[in-house]
Amino acid sequence: MKQMSIFNKYPYIVVEGPIGSGKTTLAKILADKFPVDYLSEKAEANPFLPRFYQDAQRYGLPTQLFFLFQRANQMKDLSQRDMFAKPIVADFFLEKDPIFARLNLDDEEYALYLQIYQHLQLKAPRPDLVIYLQTPTDALVERVETRNVSYEQDIPREYLERLANAYSEFFHHYDAAPVLIVNNEKLNILKNESALDLLLNRILQMNGQREFFNPNLD
């Protein structure tokens, strides 16, 4: 019962962070550990994504719009769920979508994107908790290389750095839901069995709107 209590406390948990932060890994582990539903952004389903990393200027808008409509449809399904359905852990939420749009689109494309986004955002339910995996650029580069997804190997370090900074800026101002900001530099839940327990215990201890977790795993 103690393990399930994180989802008793926060029935809809979102794990967020930039590419390579481990958000999908953590969300999957939580979904396997607890009797909850798992909602994934399914990046591999976007047919424009491999081409985007080859030519960001040309494929930025279709890549972004594909993700936006995909996520909006998932949020629509989520908002229509029965209130007594199982808790949910997700590895994305709709509010982060403009982070990528602002980085990847020119001003005219971004203005068009915002018109669509502002309409769709109204259908997005609010998470009960967001776990933000704040990860330094060096760690992002290493983890992207390690997981060895072919089209991700073309991602420039400079892009990962800009993305990490944009995420930090976003969550510095985000206040629509409680946020646990995790220093993710040393938190490797695949290699360190105690890391997940530390994180779960920290979630149970939360009582504020914005809290920080700097795990000591030495």
N, C-alpha and C positions, 0 to 999 in steps of 0.2 A: 504493500500500500504506500510506503514511503516513496518508492520510485515513481509511482503513478501520480503522486501529489503535485509534480511540476505542471502536469496537464490539468489537474483539478484546479490549480491556482490560475493557470494560463491556458485555456482550452484551444486557443489558436495562436501558435508560436511560429514566427517567421525567423529564419536564419539568413542573414545578409552579409555581403562583403564582395569585394572586387574579384575578378577572374583569378583563380589560384589561391583564394583565401581558405578554401576548404568548406564553404557553406553547404555544398551539395553532399559532401562526405558526412558532415555533422548531421544534417537533416535526415539522411538515410539511416545513420546509426540510431538516432532517436526513434525513427519510424520502426526499426527492427526491434528495438529494446522495449518499446511501449505499444499497447494496443491502440494505435492512432492511425489515421489516414495520412498519406504522404502526397503532397502536391508539389510537382516538379515543373520547372520552367521549360524543360525539354529543349535545350538549345540546339541539340543535334537535329531537330525537326525543321529548323530554319534553313531553307535551301540557299539563301543568299549569304549565310555566314562565312563559309569558306572563301567565297569571292570577295567579301568585305575585307578580310585580312590581306587580300592581294591588292585591292584597289578601293580604299575606304571612301574616297571622294565620290566614286561612281555608284557604289553599292550601299552607301550609308543610309539613305532614305528607305529603300525597300527592305533592308535588314531591320531597321528600326520599326517600320510599320508592321512588318510580319510579327515581330515580338509583341508589339503593342496590342494588336488584335488577338493574338494567342493568349496573352495574359488577361486581357479584358474578358474573353470568353470563359477562362478559368475562374476569374473573380465572379462572373455572373452565376456560374454553376455553384460556387461557394456560397453566395448570398442567398441562394434558393434552397440550401440544405435545411433539413429538419433540425430544430433546435436541440433535439435529443440525440442527434447523430454523434459518432465518435469524435474526439478531439482531432485537431489537424496540426501537422508540422509542414511548413513550406520552405522552399529554398529561394524564394523571391517574393516581392510584393510590388504592386503596380506603382507605388509612389517613387520607387527608385528609377523608373524608366526614363524620366527626363535627364538623369545624370548622363547616360550614354548619348541621348539625343543632343544635348548641348555640346558635348565633346566632338561629335561626329558629323553634325549637320551644319551647313552654312546658314546665314541669318534667315533667308527666305524659306528654306526647307524647315528650319526650326519653328518659324511662325506658323507654317502649315501644320506641322506635327502638333504644336501646342493646341491649336483649335480642336483637333481630333482628341487629343489626350484629355483636355479639360472636360469634354463631354463624357468620355468613357470613365473617367475617374469617379464620377458620382456613383458608380455601381460597385465600387471596391469596399468591402467590409474592413473595419479597423482591426488590426491584430491586437491580441491581448498582451503580447510581448514580442519585441524585436531583439534578437541576439545579433549584434553587429561585430563581425570578426575584423578588427582593425589590424591590418597586416602591412609591414614595411615592404618597400619595393623589392629589396634583395630577396626576401622570402617568396614574394609573388613570382619573380623570375625563376627561382629554383624550382618551385612547385609546378609551374607551367611546363618547364622542361622535363620534370620527372614524370608527369602524367602522360606526356608524349602523344598528345592529340595532334595529328599531322598539321592541320591548318593553323593551330595555335602557335606553332613554332615560328611563324612569321611575325608574331606580335612584337613590335619594338619595345625595348625597355622604357623609352620615353613615354609611350602610350600607357603602360602599366603605372608609371609614376603619376601621370596626370589623372588617371582613373582613381588611384588610391587617394590622391589629394582631394578629388571631387567627392568621393565617398565620405571622407573625414569632414569636409565642409558641410555636406548634406546633413550628416547625423549630429553635427554641432548645433544645428538649428532645429532639427526634427523634434516635435513634441506632441505628435498626435497619438502616441502610444508609449507605454513604458519601454525603455531601451536599456539593455545591458551591453556596454561597450567592453569587449574582450580584447586585451592585449594578446594578439594571436601569434606573436613571434616564436614562442616556445611551446604553445599549446598544440601538441601533435597527438590527437586522440587515436591515431592508428598505431603509433609506436609506443605510447605511454598509457598503460592501462589505468593509471590513477587519474589521468587528465580528465576523463569524462566524469568520474565521481566528483572531482573538485568543481567542475562546471555545474553539475546538477545541484550540489550543495549550495553553491553560490546563488543559483536561481531561487532556491527555496528561501534564502535569506533576504531576498530583495524586498524592500518596502517603499521604495521611492520611484519617481518617474524616470530618472536617469542615474544609472550607477555604473561603476567601473570595476573591472576584474583584471588584476595583474597577477596571474598564477605563479606561484613559486614552485617550480618543478625540479629544482636542483637536488 
